Amino acid sequence: MRELMFLILLIPQCAVAGESLKRYALESGTVDYVVSGSSSGTETLRWSHWGDREVRETHTAGKVMGIPQRQNSLTILQGVWQYQIDLDQRSGTKMKNPMLESMQEQGHDPQEVGREMLKSMGGRMIGTDVVLGRSCELWEVANVGTRTCIWNGIALKTQANVLGMISMNTVATRIDDSARHSDEVFALPGDVKFTETTMPQAAGQGGKKAPDLKSIFESLGNPEP
């Protein structure tokens, strides 16, 4: 579920900039969220370098299908590398994000790739919404029960309802688009042991596998040199 949500949230707004990706239209900032539904709690997103560096801190607790769940975690992005950290167990996984890696290597526009990825999962833009005075694009992926409101590449509101059993609502409560962060904010904890893994393939419309990135890039054509 979280891997799928991560892909849905990767709707970038800008293009490749040298060796890094401009995932967001804002150079740096902070967004605080409240989480409700099957689990409740808080989440904070901090980023710099236009989203090439990012840390998402999550603290939630609740029940999913009757099973108690608690999450105290960090998700850190450093370029194409993604790190998932369990703050309670002091363990984590690291993986290369195939979408970001391929965009960086091939020079495709991240905005177009992100939109094609959403469409490949049955997603469509259904309108606009306003969160904390910011107008955002409202995207729906009906077959997995999600709606996401995107502003400058950043999800300000996400609603998910899977088979009527798992619900998750994440809504921004504070936006600081002038915040600046040092590199230490995105550093990996020194006492966490990481296991390298790969990102699971998200499901496409009707439960089928989504088209792979090669197919998406081929549909976009070759970028201009």
C-alpha positions as CSV (number, residue, x, y, z in Angstrom):
1,M,0.0,0.0,0.0
2,R,2.7,2.5,1.0
3,E,4.7,1.6,-2.1
4,L,1.7,2.3,-4.3
5,M,1.0,5.6,-2.5
6,F,4.6,6.6,-3.0
7,L,4.3,6.2,-6.8
8,I,1.0,8.1,-6.8
9,L,2.7,11.0,-5.0
10,L,5.5,11.2,-7.5
11,I,3.8,13.7,-9.9
12,P,6.8,16.1,-10.5
13,Q,6.3,19.6,-11.9
14,C,9.7,20.5,-13.4
15,A,12.3,19.0,-15.7
16,V,15.7,17.4,-15.2
17,A,18.3,19.8,-14.0
18,G,21.9,18.6,-14.6
19,E,22.5,15.6,-12.5
20,S,19.5,16.0,-10.2
21,L,15.7,16.1,-10.7
22,K,13.5,19.0,-10.0
23,R,10.6,17.0,-8.6
24,Y,8.9,20.1,-7.1
25,A,8.4,23.6,-8.3
26,L,9.6,24.9,-4.9
27,E,13.3,24.8,-4.0
28,S,12.7,23.9,-0.3
29,G,10.0,23.9,2.3
30,T,8.0,22.0,5.0
31,V,4.5,20.6,5.1
32,D,2.8,19.3,8.2
33,Y,-0.1,16.8,7.9
34,V,-2.7,15.2,10.1
35,V,-3.5,11.5,9.3
36,S,-6.9,10.0,10.0
37,G,-8.8,6.8,9.1
38,S,-7.7,3.3,9.9
39,S,-4.7,4.9,11.5
40,S,-4.3,8.4,12.9
41,G,-1.4,10.6,13.8
42,T,0.9,13.1,12.1
43,E,3.3,13.4,9.3
44,T,5.9,16.0,8.3
45,L,7.5,16.5,4.9
46,R,10.7,18.5,4.5
47,W,12.6,18.9,1.2
48,S,15.4,20.9,-0.5
49,H,17.2,21.0,-3.9
50,W,13.8,21.1,-5.6
51,G,12.8,17.7,-4.1
52,D,16.1,15.9,-4.9
53,R,16.5,15.7,-1.1
54,E,13.5,14.8,1.0
55,V,12.6,13.4,4.4
56,R,9.0,12.3,5.5
57,E,8.5,11.6,9.2
58,T,5.4,9.6,10.1
59,H,3.9,8.8,13.5
60,T,0.6,6.9,13.4
61,A,-1.3,4.2,15.3
62,G,-4.6,2.4,14.7
63,K,-6.1,-0.8,13.4
64,V,-6.1,-2.1,9.9
65,M,-8.6,-4.9,9.3
66,G,-8.8,-5.3,13.1
67,I,-5.0,-5.7,13.5
68,P,-3.3,-3.1,15.7
69,Q,-0.7,-1.1,13.7
70,R,1.8,1.4,14.7
71,Q,4.2,3.3,12.5
72,N,7.1,5.5,13.6
73,S,9.2,5.9,10.5
74,L,11.3,8.0,8.2
75,T,11.3,7.9,4.4
76,I,14.4,9.7,3.0
77,L,15.1,10.4,-0.6
78,Q,18.7,11.2,-1.7
79,G,18.6,11.5,-5.5
80,V,17.3,8.2,-6.9
81,W,17.9,6.4,-3.6
82,Q,15.0,5.8,-1.2
83,Y,15.5,4.8,2.4
84,Q,12.6,3.4,4.6
85,I,13.5,3.5,8.3
86,D,11.6,1.9,11.2
87,L,12.4,4.2,14.1
88,D,11.3,1.6,16.7
89,Q,13.3,-1.3,15.4
90,R,16.2,0.9,14.2
91,S,16.3,-1.0,10.9
92,G,15.6,0.0,7.3
93,T,15.6,-0.8,3.7
94,K,17.2,1.0,0.8
95,M,16.3,0.9,-2.9
96,K,16.8,2.7,-6.1
97,N,13.5,4.3,-7.3
98,P,13.3,3.0,-10.9
99,M,11.1,5.9,-12.1
100,L,13.5,8.6,-10.9
101,E,16.5,6.7,-12.1
102,S,15.2,6.2,-15.6
103,M,14.1,9.8,-15.9
104,Q,17.6,11.0,-14.8
105,E,19.3,8.6,-17.2
106,Q,17.1,9.3,-20.2
107,G,16.3,13.0,-19.7
108,H,12.5,12.8,-19.9
109,D,10.3,15.4,-18.4
110,P,9.3,14.2,-14.9
111,Q,5.9,15.9,-15.1
112,E,5.0,13.9,-18.3
113,V,6.3,10.6,-16.9
114,G,4.4,11.1,-13.6
115,R,1.2,11.8,-15.5
116,E,1.7,8.7,-17.7
117,M,2.4,6.6,-14.6
118,L,-0.9,7.7,-13.0
119,K,-2.8,7.1,-16.2
120,S,-1.2,3.6,-16.5
121,M,-2.7,2.8,-13.1
122,G,-6.2,4.0,-14.2
123,G,-5.7,7.5,-12.9
124,R,-7.3,10.7,-14.3
125,M,-7.5,14.4,-13.3
126,I,-11.0,15.1,-12.2
127,G,-10.8,18.7,-11.3
128,T,-9.2,21.1,-8.8
129,D,-9.4,21.6,-5.0
130,V,-8.2,24.1,-2.5
131,V,-6.1,23.3,0.6
132,L,-4.9,26.0,3.0
133,G,-5.6,28.6,0.3
134,R,-3.5,26.7,-2.4
135,S,-5.3,25.6,-5.6
136,C,-4.2,22.0,-6.6
137,E,-4.9,19.4,-9.2
138,L,-7.2,16.6,-8.0
139,W,-6.2,13.2,-9.4
140,E,-8.2,10.0,-8.9
141,V,-7.1,6.4,-9.2
142,A,-10.5,4.8,-8.9
143,N,-9.4,1.1,-9.2
144,V,-7.3,1.5,-6.0
145,G,-9.6,3.9,-4.3
146,T,-7.4,7.0,-4.0
147,R,-7.7,10.7,-4.6
148,T,-4.7,13.1,-4.4
149,C,-4.6,16.8,-4.5
150,I,-1.3,18.0,-6.0
151,W,0.2,21.5,-5.6
152,N,3.6,22.3,-7.2
153,G,4.3,18.6,-7.3
154,I,3.5,18.2,-3.6
155,A,0.5,16.2,-2.3
156,L,-1.5,18.4,0.1
157,K,-4.4,16.0,0.5
158,T,-4.6,12.2,-0.1
159,Q,-7.7,10.1,0.5
160,A,-7.6,6.3,0.1
161,N,-10.3,3.7,0.6
162,V,-9.3,0.2,-0.4
163,L,-12.2,-2.3,-0.6
164,G,-14.0,-0.4,2.1
165,M,-11.7,-1.9,4.7
166,I,-8.6,0.2,4.7
167,S,-9.0,4.0,4.8
168,M,-6.4,6.7,5.0
169,N,-6.8,10.5,4.9
170,T,-3.7,12.7,4.9
171,V,-4.4,16.5,4.9
172,A,-1.9,19.3,5.1
173,T,-2.3,21.5,8.2
174,R,0.6,23.9,7.7
175,I,2.8,24.9,4.7
176,D,6.1,26.8,5.0
177,D,7.3,27.3,1.4
178,S,10.2,29.5,2.6
179,A,11.8,27.0,5.0
180,R,15.4,26.2,4.4
181,H,17.0,22.9,5.5
182,S,20.7,21.9,6.0
183,D,22.0,18.7,4.5
184,E,22.0,17.2,8.0
185,V,18.2,17.0,8.0
186,F,18.4,14.4,5.2
187,A,21.3,12.4,6.7
188,L,20.8,8.7,7.4
189,P,20.7,7.7,11.1
190,G,24.1,6.2,12.0
191,D,22.7,3.4,14.2
192,V,20.3,1.9,11.5
193,K,21.2,-1.2,9.6
194,F,19.9,-1.2,6.0
195,T,19.0,-4.1,3.7
196,E,19.0,-3.3,0.0
197,T,15.8,-4.3,-1.9
198,T,13.8,-3.4,-5.0
199,M,10.5,-1.5,-5.4
200,P,7.5,-3.7,-6.0
201,Q,5.6,-3.3,-9.2
202,A,2.4,-1.4,-8.7
203,A,-0.9,-2.8,-10.0
204,G,-2.5,-1.4,-13.0
205,Q,-6.1,-1.0,-14.0
206,G,-8.2,-4.1,-13.4
207,G,-5.5,-5.7,-11.2
208,K,-3.1,-6.1,-14.2
209,K,0.5,-5.0,-13.9
210,A,1.1,-1.4,-14.9
211,P,3.1,-0.8,-18.0
212,D,6.8,-0.7,-17.3
213,L,8.8,2.4,-17.5
214,K,10.3,1.5,-20.9
215,S,6.8,1.4,-22.3
216,I,5.9,4.7,-20.8
217,F,9.1,6.3,-22.1
218,E,8.4,4.9,-25.6
219,S,4.9,6.4,-25.6
220,L,6.5,9.8,-24.8
221,G,9.1,9.5,-27.6
222,N,12.7,10.5,-27.4
223,P,13.5,13.8,-25.6
224,E,15.1,16.6,-27.6
225,P,18.9,16.7,-27.3
